[in-house]
Amino acid sequence: MKTWQSKFLIAFLALAGIASVLWAITHYGIAAIHPYLQAGVRWAAIAALCGYSFVRRSLTPWIFAGMLLGAELGHELGKSAANLQVLSGIFLKLVKTIVAPLIFSTLVVGIASHSNLKQVGRMGIKALLYFELVTTVALFIGLGAINLTQAGVGVPQPSAAASATVAAQPQKWTDIVLHIFPENIARSVAEGQILQIVVFSVIFGIALAQIGEEKRRPMLAFCESLSELMFKFTNIVMLSAPIGVAGAMAYTVGTMGFGVMGNLVKLLLTLYAALIVFVLGVLLPIALIARLPVRRFVRAVAEPFSIAFATASSEAALPRALENMEAFGVPKQIVAFVLPTGYSFNMDGSTLYLSLASIFVAQAAGIHLSFGQQLIMVFTLMVTSKGVAGVPRAVLVILLGTLDSFHLPVWPVLVILGIDQFMDMARTATNVLGNCLASAVIARWEGELGEKNSLLMVPEAVAE
């Protein structure tokens, strides 16, 4: 079987290389290559990758195969590929049914079964300190990157976008605080308000821990059973992830195309470069300082990272991230607390993106902001982003509201929308990676990080 894996992988790499060379020859006018030949080589490369995924029997390569297949379908079908978005829509709808019961059950079990509630409070303080430190560093990296590249300078103002107005309302600090607490838990679940679900679950878990064993045991057993059930539910839903990913990529490429020029390309490259600097310059040193087994951690986060990148949805990656980090060795009570909380307070990629995008808007509009003004704006964005729903492009609502409060025009944001899908993929994947690392770091900080739990059904991404 491993021999076939090597053959298919080598075939894919060779065919992908040939496809790249043929594209370069045609693109730069060196020679005329028949489009059918180019398409044939690309389809052969995708077929080789599918063959590798079949013999590898792992979800991660299937997801990448789905990404390439969707990109090719989008390229071939053009605007007609927009209809394939229904595939990703179905997948995301199924995933969203998992999030609320999974967060509730895992948090309640993690808190109510914990022998020391003081440790829960101590863990929460450590987690919040860690989140704010890392997101602040991400903010400054984004701020430095956009001021270095000046990607927004010289953006032509579209006449149609010039008259657009901001629809979102700026948030007051009181609105932000009130948004944390649920008024109606059913409404919070329906709207996907993760932070409100977390607050309700934490209070529910603490209350459950304070009642007698006779009354507590049935409810705790129910939540334990619900948690295990939702993990099994997740495994079934995740089997459709490659199909959903293919639909999402087909829609993106078919409606936007591969080519974006000028300032938008510069902005896109700025974001990706800044995120790479953040991962290698911040997250990797943190992992090394915490003495984490980096290679095993990378295998554990590969699947949730790729799901988040392909779907641009943190919610889509949350169930697998919870399961993989527990299998990695993070105790259930820690991973169940840190990961959902981090989805509201530890949005590293989104914070970095917000600092980039806000200054890009000012540069595009020709408005000079002093360093102090830039700091006030990006710190405002960092605060208002807390509790934002983990769905594609949700940060744009926060960005629009903040720009309105600072009297900046909205039309540059409408220009960004053209490539926002590609930017959202990167920032969402970084959010998931940062939260997975946070759970492992807090576990190490608490002295409870163990080896892989052999009693769990260890996902393929974690298996040695």
Protein Blocks (a to p, Z undefined) as FASTA:
>chain_A
ZZmmmmmmmmmmmmmmmmmmmmmmmmnomaccdfklmmmmmmmmmmmmmmmmmmnopakl
mmmmmmmmmmmmmmmnmmmlmmmmmmmmmmmmmmmmmmmmmmmmmmmmmmmmpcblklmm
mmmmmmmmmmmmmmmmmmmmmmmmmmmnommgopacdfklmmpccfbdcddfklmmmmmp
cfblklmmmnopaklmmmmmmmmmmmmmmmcfklmmmmmmmmmmmmmmmmmmmmmmmmmm
mmmmmmmmmmmmmmnojbdghjlmmmmmmmmmmmmmmmmmmmmmmmmmnopafklmmmmm
mmmmmmmmmnopaklmmmmmmmmmmmnopafklmmmmmmmmmmmmcmklmmmmmmmmmmm
mmmnopacdfklmmmmmmmmmmmmgopacbehklmmmmmmmmmmnopafklmmmmmmmmm
mmmmmmmmmmmmmmmmmmmmmmmmnopaccddfkbccdfklpZZ
